[in-house]
Amino acid sequence: MVLKRYPFLLVLPFVGMIVLGMPRFSSADELERGNAAFVQGDYPEAYKIWLVDAENGIANAQVALGSLYAYGRGVPQSDAEAVKWFRRAADQGSPDGIYALAMAVYAGKGVERDLVLSVQLMEKAAQGGNSFAQLMLSAFYEQGVGVEVNAEKAKYWKDQYTAQSANLEGQILDRVQNGN
């Protein structure tokens, strides 16, 4: 139900990572090369670049690699492999990794569907500052998905998302205006 209302929530975290960059890669050059390959649609090259950092425990590279598997970009589509990489990032406390894992748990992709666990993971990602998790939590509380309907919590998480999004928009505009 939530994904029917907000289907873009499956893709936005990965688009946001590309636009804003993934700052914890082994080097800025590798980050730029991987992002450039992804944006140009050269997913096999992005995979090769991100795999090295993902195997070395870089959480954002693990999330990026998981997204390639989730959508079958440059690799055979595999929900199980996507969840493996999302879980590795989540285990390190990465809000993006936790969010991606929460979405997989919510959708039952590569893991058993569990709405209660999805809400728990979503809360953790939202508290870590993941704006997409904040928006999903708002929808969960508004619609009673995995939780009791709670208008106050729905509004709280929607407000958090709005504030975070305004900050994100400012970062994107700054990068565009400064040619970064």
N, CA and C atoms as a LAMMPS dump frame, in Angstrom:
ITEM: TIMESTEP
0
ITEM: NUMBER OF ATOMS
540
ITEM: BOX BOUNDS ff ff ff
-5.0000000000000000e+02 5.0000000000000000e+02
-5.0000000000000000e+02 5.0000000000000000e+02
-5.0000000000000000e+02 5.0000000000000000e+02
ITEM: ATOMS id mol type element x y z
1 1 1 N 0.823 -1.183 0
2 1 2 C 0 0 0
3 1 3 C 0.873 1.255 0
4 2 1 N 1.877 1.319 0.872
5 2 2 C 2.737 2.494 0.947
6 2 3 C 3.51 2.669 -0.35
7 3 1 N 4.039 1.571 -0.905
8 3 2 C 4.801 1.679 -2.146
9 3 3 C 3.916 2.063 -3.321
10 4 1 N 2.644 1.712 -3.275
11 4 2 C 1.75 2.145 -4.343
12 4 3 C 1.564 3.654 -4.278
13 5 1 N 1.556 4.187 -3.058
14 5 2 C 1.387 5.626 -2.889
15 5 3 C 2.698 6.369 -3.12
16 6 1 N 3.819 5.751 -2.723
17 6 2 C 5.141 6.374 -2.835
18 6 3 C 6.117 5.432 -3.538
19 7 1 N 5.877 5.034 -4.786
20 7 2 C 6.755 4.054 -5.446
21 7 3 C 8.182 4.546 -5.639
22 8 1 N 8.377 5.836 -5.69
23 8 2 C 9.707 6.399 -5.896
24 8 3 C 10.646 6.128 -4.726
25 9 1 N 10.108 5.707 -3.586
26 9 2 C 10.95 5.49 -2.412
27 9 3 C 11.921 4.325 -2.584
28 10 1 N 11.654 3.448 -3.535
29 10 2 C 12.59 2.351 -3.781
30 10 3 C 13.836 2.822 -4.508
31 11 1 N 13.727 3.875 -5.272
32 11 2 C 14.827 4.32 -6.123
33 11 3 C 15.547 5.545 -5.567
34 12 1 N 14.844 6.43 -4.904
35 12 2 C 15.413 7.712 -4.482
36 12 3 C 16.706 7.62 -3.674
37 13 1 N 16.852 6.674 -2.747
38 13 2 C 18.106 6.666 -1.985
39 13 3 C 19.324 6.5 -2.874
40 14 1 N 19.19 5.704 -3.909
41 14 2 C 20.324 5.436 -4.778
42 14 3 C 20.595 6.617 -5.691
43 15 1 N 19.546 7.301 -6.141
44 15 2 C 19.716 8.508 -6.934
45 15 3 C 20.372 9.58 -6.072
46 16 1 N 19.9 9.733 -4.846
47 16 2 C 20.474 10.72 -3.936
48 16 3 C 21.942 10.455 -3.663
49 17 1 N 22.321 9.196 -3.524
50 17 2 C 23.72 8.865 -3.283
51 17 3 C 24.573 9.297 -4.468
52 18 1 N 24.074 9.12 -5.68
53 18 2 C 24.845 9.485 -6.861
54 18 3 C 24.957 11.003 -6.966
55 19 1 N 23.856 11.717 -6.75
56 19 2 C 23.868 13.168 -6.875
57 19 3 C 24.777 13.803 -5.828
58 20 1 N 24.66 13.36 -4.583
59 20 2 C 25.424 13.977 -3.509
60 20 3 C 26.779 13.322 -3.286
61 21 1 N 26.987 12.191 -3.887
62 21 2 C 28.254 11.496 -3.708
63 21 3 C 28.219 10.609 -2.474
64 22 1 N 29.13 9.667 -2.439
65 22 2 C 29.227 8.747 -1.316
66 22 3 C 30.583 8.972 -0.67
67 23 1 N 30.633 9.741 0.391
68 23 2 C 31.884 10.273 0.898
69 23 3 C 32.839 9.295 1.557
70 24 1 N 32.439 8.089 1.836
71 24 2 C 33.326 7.209 2.581
72 24 3 C 33.935 6.116 1.71
73 25 1 N 34.24 6.419 0.48
74 25 2 C 34.936 5.461 -0.369
75 25 3 C 36.425 5.554 -0.079
76 26 1 N 37.193 4.616 -0.611
77 26 2 C 38.621 4.583 -0.321
78 26 3 C 39.346 5.809 -0.864
79 27 1 N 38.857 6.365 -1.949
80 27 2 C 39.469 7.589 -2.462
81 27 3 C 38.433 8.368 -3.254
82 28 1 N 38.644 9.671 -3.308
83 28 2 C 37.727 10.527 -4.062
84 28 3 C 37.745 10.164 -5.54
85 29 1 N 38.916 9.769 -6.047
86 29 2 C 39.007 9.385 -7.46
87 29 3 C 38.15 8.155 -7.752
88 30 1 N 38.192 7.187 -6.863
89 30 2 C 37.389 5.973 -7.049
90 30 3 C 35.905 6.302 -6.971
91 31 1 N 35.555 7.146 -6.037
92 31 2 C 34.167 7.585 -5.917
93 31 3 C 33.704 8.219 -7.212
94 32 1 N 34.482 9.145 -7.715
95 32 2 C 34.124 9.851 -8.947
96 32 3 C 34.024 8.891 -10.128
97 33 1 N 34.971 7.988 -10.223
98 33 2 C 34.949 7.005 -11.322
99 33 3 C 33.706 6.121 -11.237
100 34 1 N 33.386 5.628 -10.055
101 34 2 C 32.203 4.775 -9.888
102 34 3 C 30.92 5.519 -10.179
103 35 1 N 30.809 6.731 -9.656
104 35 2 C 29.622 7.546 -9.908
105 35 3 C 29.475 7.86 -11.391
106 36 1 N 30.588 8.23 -12.025
107 36 2 C 30.548 8.564 -13.455
108 36 3 C 30.117 7.353 -14.27
109 37 1 N 30.654 6.201 -13.95
110 37 2 C 30.28 4.976 -14.669
111 37 3 C 28.787 4.7 -14.485
112 38 1 N 28.294 4.85 -13.26
113 38 2 C 26.876 4.6 -12.985
114 38 3 C 26 5.561 -13.775
115 39 1 N 26.311 6.846 -13.7
116 39 2 C 25.5 7.859 -14.381
117 39 3 C 25.499 7.641 -15.887
118 40 1 N 26.624 7.182 -16.438
119 40 2 C 26.718 6.926 -17.873
120 40 3 C 26.098 5.593 -18.272
121 41 1 N 25.597 4.843 -17.289
122 41 2 C 24.979 3.557 -17.589
123 41 3 C 25.97 2.422 -17.757
124 42 1 N 27.224 2.665 -17.392
125 42 2 C 28.241 1.614 -17.466
126 42 3 C 28.261 0.88 -16.125
127 43 1 N 27.2 0.12 -15.896
128 43 2 C 27.016 -0.557 -14.609
129 43 3 C 28.079 -1.611 -14.328
130 44 1 N 28.549 -2.361 -15.33
131 44 2 C 29.625 -3.313 -15.036
132 44 3 C 30.884 -2.615 -14.5
133 45 1 N 31.207 -1.445 -15.038
134 45 2 C 32.368 -0.703 -14.553
135 45 3 C 32.121 -0.177 -13.139
136 46 1 N 30.919 0.357 -12.892
137 46 2 C 30.576 0.823 -11.539
138 46 3 C 30.695 -0.348 -10.555
139 47 1 N 30.213 -1.501 -10.968
140 47 2 C 30.299 -2.697 -10.115
141 47 3 C 31.757 -3.006 -9.764
142 48 1 N 32.622 -3.02 -10.76
143 48 2 C 34.04 -3.34 -10.515
144 48 3 C 34.666 -2.353 -9.535
145 49 1 N 34.354 -1.095 -9.708
146 49 2 C 34.931 -0.061 -8.853
147 49 3 C 34.384 -0.18 -7.432
148 50 1 N 33.068 -0.304 -7.304
149 50 2 C 32.446 -0.348 -5.988
150 50 3 C 32.732 -1.649 -5.252
151 51 1 N 32.942 -2.751 -5.984
152 51 2 C 33.181 -4.045 -5.347
153 51 3 C 34.408 -4.008 -4.446
154 52 1 N 35.468 -3.375 -4.896
155 52 2 C 36.703 -3.32 -4.105
156 52 3 C 36.429 -2.674 -2.746
157 53 1 N 35.785 -1.513 -2.762
158 53 2 C 35.494 -0.832 -1.509
159 53 3 C 34.46 -1.594 -0.677
160 54 1 N 33.47 -2.182 -1.326
161 54 2 C 32.461 -2.953 -0.59
162 54 3 C 33.106 -4.131 0.137
163 55 1 N 34 -4.82 -0.532
164 55 2 C 34.676 -5.948 0.106
165 55 3 C 35.609 -5.491 1.225
166 56 1 N 36.047 -4.24 1.16
167 56 2 C 36.895 -3.681 2.215
168 56 3 C 36.096 -3.019 3.33
169 57 1 N 34.777 -3.236 3.327
170 57 2 C 33.943 -2.788 4.432
171 57 3 C 33.447 -1.363 4.359
172 58 1 N 33.513 -0.739 3.196
173 58 2 C 33.014 0.628 3.047
174 58 3 C 31.491 0.548 2.86
175 59 1 N 30.765 1.033 3.874
176 59 2 C 29.312 0.854 3.92
177 59 3 C 28.592 1.431 2.706
178 60 1 N 28.951 2.641 2.283
179 60 2 C 28.247 3.238 1.143
180 60 3 C 28.488 2.455 -0.138
181 61 1 N 29.674 1.882 -0.281
182 61 2 C 29.94 1.029 -1.448
183 61 3 C 29.09 -0.232 -1.364
184 62 1 N 28.883 -0.745 -0.165
185 62 2 C 28.043 -1.934 0.014
186 62 3 C 26.602 -1.636 -0.381
187 63 1 N 26.096 -0.468 0.004
188 63 2 C 24.732 -0.078 -0.381
189 63 3 C 24.642 0.079 -1.897
190 64 1 N 25.637 0.722 -2.481
191 64 2 C 25.64 0.924 -3.933
192 64 3 C 25.67 -0.415 -4.665
193 65 1 N 26.503 -1.317 -4.19
194 65 2 C 26.592 -2.648 -4.799
195 65 3 C 25.26 -3.385 -4.657
196 66 1 N 24.668 -3.296 -3.472
197 66 2 C 23.359 -3.921 -3.258
198 66 3 C 22.314 -3.39 -4.21
199 67 1 N 22.368 -2.083 -4.49
200 67 2 C 21.386 -1.503 -5.41
201 67 3 C 21.574 -2.039 -6.823
202 68 1 N 22.83 -2.281 -7.217
203 68 2 C 23.063 -2.872 -8.54
204 68 3 C 22.415 -4.253 -8.62
205 69 1 N 22.574 -5.035 -7.567
206 69 2 C 21.95 -6.369 -7.547
207 69 3 C 20.427 -6.273 -7.478
208 70 1 N 19.918 -5.328 -6.697
209 70 2 C 18.465 -5.184 -6.555
210 70 3 C 17.792 -4.904 -7.889
211 71 1 N 18.46 -4.132 -8.734
212 71 2 C 17.862 -3.74 -10.01
213 71 3 C 18.477 -4.438 -11.217
214 72 1 N 19.437 -5.338 -10.968
215 72 2 C 20.056 -6.062 -12.073
216 72 3 C 20.823 -5.158 -13.009
217 73 1 N 21.538 -4.214 -12.466
218 73 2 C 22.315 -3.267 -13.268
219 73 3 C 23.775 -3.708 -13.29
220 74 1 N 24.215 -4.274 -14.4
221 74 2 C 25.606 -4.707 -14.544
222 74 3 C 25.907 -6.046 -13.925
223 75 1 N 24.924 -6.599 -13.249
224 75 2 C 25.035 -7.919 -12.61
225 75 3 C 23.684 -8.603 -12.761
226 76 1 N 23.648 -9.932 -12.644
227 76 2 C 22.336 -10.583 -12.667
228 76 3 C 21.504 -10.104 -11.476
229 77 1 N 20.233 -9.809 -11.716
230 77 2 C 19.36 -9.357 -10.635
231 77 3 C 19.276 -10.444 -9.57
232 78 1 N 19.485 -10.068 -8.319
233 78 2 C 19.431 -11.017 -7.213
234 78 3 C 19.041 -10.29 -5.935
235 79 1 N 17.817 -10.514 -5.486
236 79 2 C 17.369 -9.908 -4.239
237 79 3 C 18.195 -10.408 -3.061
238 80 1 N 18.54 -11.693 -3.076
239 80 2 C 19.33 -12.259 -1.979
240 80 3 C 20.71 -11.598 -1.9
241 81 1 N 21.335 -11.386 -3.039
242 81 2 C 22.656 -10.743 -3.058
243 81 3 C 22.531 -9.274 -2.646
244 82 1 N 21.46 -8.621 -3.068
245 82 2 C 21.23 -7.233 -2.663
246 82 3 C 21.104 -7.145 -1.142
247 83 1 N 20.304 -8.026 -0.57
248 83 2 C 20.102 -8.023 0.882
249 83 3 C 21.413 -8.303 1.613
250 84 1 N 22.225 -9.191 1.067
251 84 2 C 23.528 -9.485 1.688
252 84 3 C 24.341 -8.205 1.842
253 85 1 N 24.413 -7.404 0.788
254 85 2 C 25.201 -6.173 0.829
255 85 3 C 24.531 -5.102 1.679
256 86 1 N 23.202 -4.997 1.59
257 86 2 C 22.489 -4.039 2.439
258 86 3 C 22.71 -4.372 3.913
259 87 1 N 22.654 -5.656 4.248
260 87 2 C 22.822 -6.092 5.634
261 87 3 C 24.235 -5.768 6.137
262 88 1 N 25.233 -5.961 5.286
263 88 2 C 26.61 -5.637 5.689
264 88 3 C 26.73 -4.153 6.038
265 89 1 N 26.127 -3.306 5.221
266 89 2 C 26.164 -1.868 5.506
267 89 3 C 25.347 -1.545 6.758
268 90 1 N 24.192 -2.174 6.886
269 90 2 C 23.335 -1.942 8.058
270 90 3 C 24.037 -2.38 9.341
271 91 1 N 24.756 -3.484 9.282
272 91 2 C 25.475 -3.977 10.46
273 91 3 C 26.533 -2.995 10.943
274 92 1 N 26.968 -2.109 10.06
275 92 2 C 27.938 -1.078 10.43
276 92 3 C 27.256 0.202 10.912
277 93 1 N 25.924 0.194 10.903
278 93 2 C 25.177 1.364 11.363
279 93 3 C 24.889 2.388 10.289
280 94 1 N 25.118 2.05 9.027
281 94 2 C 24.854 2.981 7.931
282 94 3 C 23.345 3.227 7.795
283 95 1 N 22.886 4.479 7.98
284 95 2 C 21.453 4.753 7.804
285 95 3 C 20.944 4.357 6.412
286 96 1 N 21.772 4.544 5.372
287 96 2 C 21.346 4.15 4.028
288 96 3 C 21.24 2.628 3.915
289 97 1 N 22.181 1.922 4.527
290 97 2 C 22.125 0.462 4.531
291 97 3 C 20.921 -0.049 5.302
292 98 1 N 20.65 0.579 6.433
293 98 2 C 19.496 0.182 7.251
294 98 3 C 18.205 0.444 6.487
295 99 1 N 18.129 1.606 5.83
296 99 2 C 16.937 1.928 5.035
297 99 3 C 16.737 0.914 3.906
298 100 1 N 17.806 0.614 3.18
299 100 2 C 17.698 -0.333 2.061
300 100 3 C 17.257 -1.708 2.569
301 101 1 N 17.8 -2.12 3.706
302 101 2 C 17.391 -3.398 4.299
303 101 3 C 15.935 -3.338 4.74
304 102 1 N 15.534 -2.223 5.339
305 102 2 C 14.137 -2.054 5.763
306 102 3 C 13.185 -2.155 4.576
307 103 1 N 13.562 -1.568 3.448
308 103 2 C 12.718 -1.641 2.259
309 103 3 C 12.626 -3.068 1.729
310 104 1 N 13.738 -3.792 1.774
311 104 2 C 13.725 -5.192 1.337
312 104 3 C 12.819 -6.022 2.253
313 105 1 N 12.912 -5.776 3.554
314 105 2 C 12.076 -6.492 4.526
315 105 3 C 10.61 -6.111 4.324
316 106 1 N 10.343 -4.846 4.081
317 106 2 C 8.978 -4.386 3.832
318 106 3 C 8.379 -5.072 2.604
319 107 1 N 9.173 -5.142 1.531
320 107 2 C 8.684 -5.699 0.261
321 107 3 C 8.811 -7.218 0.184
322 108 1 N 9.544 -7.825 1.123
323 108 2 C 9.771 -9.266 1.06
324 108 3 C 10.67 -9.649 -0.101
325 109 1 N 11.647 -8.806 -0.39
326 109 2 C 12.574 -9.048 -1.506
327 109 3 C 13.894 -9.574 -0.958
328 110 1 N 14.169 -10.85 -1.174
329 110 2 C 15.418 -11.45 -0.723
330 110 3 C 15.415 -11.83 0.739
331 111 1 N 14.303 -11.575 1.39
332 111 2 C 14.157 -11.846 2.814
333 111 3 C 12.656 -11.965 3.1
334 112 1 N 12.322 -12.655 4.172
335 112 2 C 10.899 -12.805 4.514
336 112 3 C 10.285 -11.448 4.836
337 113 1 N 9.08 -11.21 4.343
338 113 2 C 8.388 -9.953 4.606
339 113 3 C 7.983 -9.888 6.077
340 114 1 N 8.309 -8.775 6.714
341 114 2 C 8.02 -8.602 8.136
342 114 3 C 7.8 -7.11 8.374
343 115 1 N 6.532 -6.729 8.48
344 115 2 C 6.214 -5.309 8.609
345 115 3 C 6.716 -4.713 9.914
346 116 1 N 6.64 -5.479 10.993
347 116 2 C 7.097 -4.972 12.289
348 116 3 C 8.609 -4.729 12.255
349 117 1 N 9.366 -5.68 11.739
350 117 2 C 10.812 -5.511 11.629
351 117 3 C 11.14 -4.358 10.68
352 118 1 N 10.387 -4.237 9.61
353 118 2 C 10.617 -3.141 8.669
354 118 3 C 10.46 -1.792 9.371
355 119 1 N 9.432 -1.652 10.201
356 119 2 C 9.221 -0.403 10.939
357 119 3 C 10.386 -0.16 11.9
358 120 1 N 10.825 -1.203 12.584
359 120 2 C 11.944 -1.054 13.53
360 120 3 C 13.207 -0.576 12.802
361 121 1 N 13.492 -1.192 11.672
362 121 2 C 14.662 -0.79 10.889
363 121 3 C 14.49 0.627 10.348
364 122 1 N 13.28 0.924 9.888
365 122 2 C 13 2.246 9.341
366 122 3 C 13.207 3.322 10.399
367 123 1 N 12.773 3.046 11.633
368 123 2 C 12.971 3.988 12.746
369 123 3 C 14.463 4.247 12.957
370 124 1 N 15.237 3.182 12.948
371 124 2 C 16.68 3.317 13.162
372 124 3 C 17.319 4.151 12.048
373 125 1 N 16.925 3.882 10.799
374 125 2 C 17.46 4.654 9.672
375 125 3 C 17.015 6.106 9.744
376 126 1 N 15.757 6.331 10.111
377 126 2 C 15.222 7.693 10.215
378 126 3 C 15.938 8.469 11.316
379 127 1 N 16.165 7.814 12.44
380 127 2 C 16.873 8.468 13.541
381 127 3 C 18.317 8.777 13.143
382 128 1 N 18.857 7.986 12.219
383 128 2 C 20.205 8.226 11.714
384 128 3 C 20.263 9.308 10.649
385 129 1 N 19.099 9.854 10.284
386 129 2 C 19.064 10.968 9.349
387 129 3 C 18.694 10.619 7.917
388 130 1 N 18.267 9.386 7.653
389 130 2 C 17.869 9.025 6.296
390 130 3 C 16.481 9.611 6.021
391 131 1 N 16.423 10.578 5.124
392 131 2 C 15.163 11.287 4.867
393 131 3 C 14.095 10.388 4.251
394 132 1 N 14.51 9.419 3.459
395 132 2 C 13.53 8.522 2.844
396 132 3 C 12.884 7.631 3.901
397 133 1 N 13.661 7.227 4.894
398 133 2 C 13.112 6.46 6.013
399 133 3 C 12.13 7.327 6.797
400 134 1 N 12.442 8.597 6.941
401 134 2 C 11.538 9.509 7.639
402 134 3 C 10.197 9.604 6.919
403 135 1 N 10.241 9.7 5.595
404 135 2 C 9.008 9.776 4.817
405 135 3 C 8.229 8.465 4.889
406 136 1 N 8.927 7.347 4.809
407 136 2 C 8.247 6.051 4.913
408 136 3 C 7.594 5.891 6.277
409 137 1 N 8.303 6.276 7.341
410 137 2 C 7.718 6.176 8.683
411 137 3 C 6.466 7.018 8.795
412 138 1 N 6.499 8.195 8.215
413 138 2 C 5.314 9.039 8.204
414 138 3 C 4.14 8.299 7.567
415 139 1 N 4.399 7.672 6.437
416 139 2 C 3.343 6.918 5.74
417 139 3 C 2.909 5.698 6.562
418 140 1 N 3.87 4.995 7.176
419 140 2 C 3.537 3.832 8.007
420 140 3 C 2.602 4.242 9.146
421 141 1 N 2.943 5.319 9.844
422 141 2 C 2.119 5.769 10.97
423 141 3 C 0.793 6.342 10.502
424 142 1 N 0.793 6.969 9.35
425 142 2 C -0.442 7.519 8.798
426 142 3 C -1.414 6.408 8.4
427 143 1 N -0.879 5.306 7.843
428 143 2 C -1.712 4.235 7.314
429 143 3 C -1.786 3.011 8.219
430 144 1 N -1.022 2.987 9.298
431 144 2 C -1.051 1.837 10.194
432 144 3 C -0.368 0.612 9.616
433 145 1 N 0.743 0.796 8.943
434 145 2 C 1.49 -0.313 8.342
435 145 3 C 2.545 -0.785 9.343
436 146 1 N 2.316 -1.944 9.948
437 146 2 C 3.26 -2.499 10.915
438 146 3 C 3.214 -1.828 12.275
439 147 1 N 2.382 -0.809 12.412
440 147 2 C 2.23 -0.052 13.664
441 147 3 C 0.777 0.395 13.781
442 148 1 N 0.417 0.861 14.961
443 148 2 C -0.899 1.48 15.141
444 148 3 C -0.898 2.834 14.428
445 149 1 N -2.02 3.21 13.872
446 149 2 C -2.141 4.541 13.28
447 149 3 C -1.839 5.565 14.374
448 150 1 N -0.992 6.532 14.036
449 150 2 C -0.591 7.543 15.011
450 150 3 C -0.317 8.84 14.253
451 151 1 N -1.307 9.721 14.248
452 151 2 C -1.207 10.972 13.488
453 151 3 C -0.069 11.85 13.988
454 152 1 N 0.177 11.832 15.308
455 152 2 C 1.25 12.66 15.871
456 152 3 C 2.618 12.202 15.372
457 153 1 N 2.855 10.89 15.383
458 153 2 C 4.132 10.367 14.888
459 153 3 C 4.241 10.544 13.374
460 154 1 N 3.133 10.384 12.671
461 154 2 C 3.146 10.591 11.214
462 154 3 C 3.568 12.024 10.9
463 155 1 N 3.017 12.98 11.64
464 155 2 C 3.366 14.382 11.422
465 155 3 C 4.82 14.648 11.803
466 156 1 N 5.267 14.073 12.914
467 156 2 C 6.646 14.272 13.351
468 156 3 C 7.618 13.83 12.268
469 157 1 N 7.412 12.616 11.725
470 157 2 C 8.355 12.096 10.725
471 157 3 C 8.228 12.835 9.397
472 158 1 N 7.032 13.285 9.07
473 158 2 C 6.86 14.095 7.851
474 158 3 C 7.606 15.422 7.999
475 159 1 N 7.52 16.025 9.188
476 159 2 C 8.248 17.276 9.439
477 159 3 C 9.758 17.051 9.369
478 160 1 N 10.228 15.933 9.901
479 160 2 C 11.655 15.611 9.836
480 160 3 C 12.096 15.473 8.376
481 161 1 N 11.272 14.778 7.597
482 161 2 C 11.566 14.605 6.175
483 161 3 C 11.617 15.962 5.464
484 162 1 N 10.638 16.809 5.743
485 162 2 C 10.571 18.124 5.092
486 162 3 C 11.81 18.949 5.406
487 163 1 N 12.218 18.956 6.662
488 163 2 C 13.409 19.703 7.059
489 163 3 C 14.657 19.126 6.39
490 164 1 N 14.759 17.81 6.385
491 164 2 C 15.921 17.146 5.775
492 164 3 C 15.942 17.406 4.261
493 165 1 N 14.781 17.366 3.64
494 165 2 C 14.697 17.574 2.186
495 165 3 C 15.1 18.987 1.8
496 166 1 N 14.706 19.956 2.613
497 166 2 C 15.09 21.343 2.334
498 166 3 C 16.608 21.472 2.382
499 167 1 N 17.226 20.81 3.34
500 167 2 C 18.68 20.815 3.447
501 167 3 C 19.305 20.119 2.242
502 168 1 N 18.73 19.003 1.83
503 168 2 C 19.222 18.244 0.681
504 168 3 C 19.124 19.079 -0.598
505 169 1 N 17.992 19.752 -0.776
506 169 2 C 17.822 20.607 -1.949
507 169 3 C 18.885 21.696 -1.982
508 170 1 N 19.177 22.267 -0.826
509 170 2 C 20.211 23.289 -0.75
510 170 3 C 21.576 22.745 -1.143
511 171 1 N 21.886 21.524 -0.704
512 171 2 C 23.16 20.901 -1.057
513 171 3 C 23.25 20.655 -2.565
514 172 1 N 22.158 20.171 -3.146
515 172 2 C 22.143 19.9 -4.579
516 172 3 C 22.309 21.202 -5.37
517 173 1 N 21.565 22.23 -4.991
518 173 2 C 21.675 23.515 -5.682
519 173 3 C 23.089 24.076 -5.555
520 174 1 N 23.669 23.951 -4.385
521 174 2 C 25.027 24.439 -4.172
522 174 3 C 26.009 23.71 -5.095
523 175 1 N 25.848 22.404 -5.212
524 175 2 C 26.749 21.626 -6.079
525 175 3 C 26.564 22.012 -7.543
526 176 1 N 25.325 22.197 -7.951
527 176 2 C 25.055 22.555 -9.348
528 176 3 C 25.63 23.942 -9.644
529 177 1 N 25.394 24.89 -8.738
530 177 2 C 25.864 26.257 -8.95
531 177 3 C 27.381 26.364 -8.922
532 178 1 N 28.014 25.515 -8.137
533 178 2 C 29.478 25.56 -8.026
534 178 3 C 30.166 24.576 -8.961
535 179 1 N 29.398 23.88 -9.765
536 179 2 C 29.969 22.945 -10.742
537 179 3 C 30.593 21.71 -10.127
538 180 1 N 30.158 21.32 -8.948
539 180 2 C 30.704 20.113 -8.292
540 180 3 C 29.907 18.906 -8.651
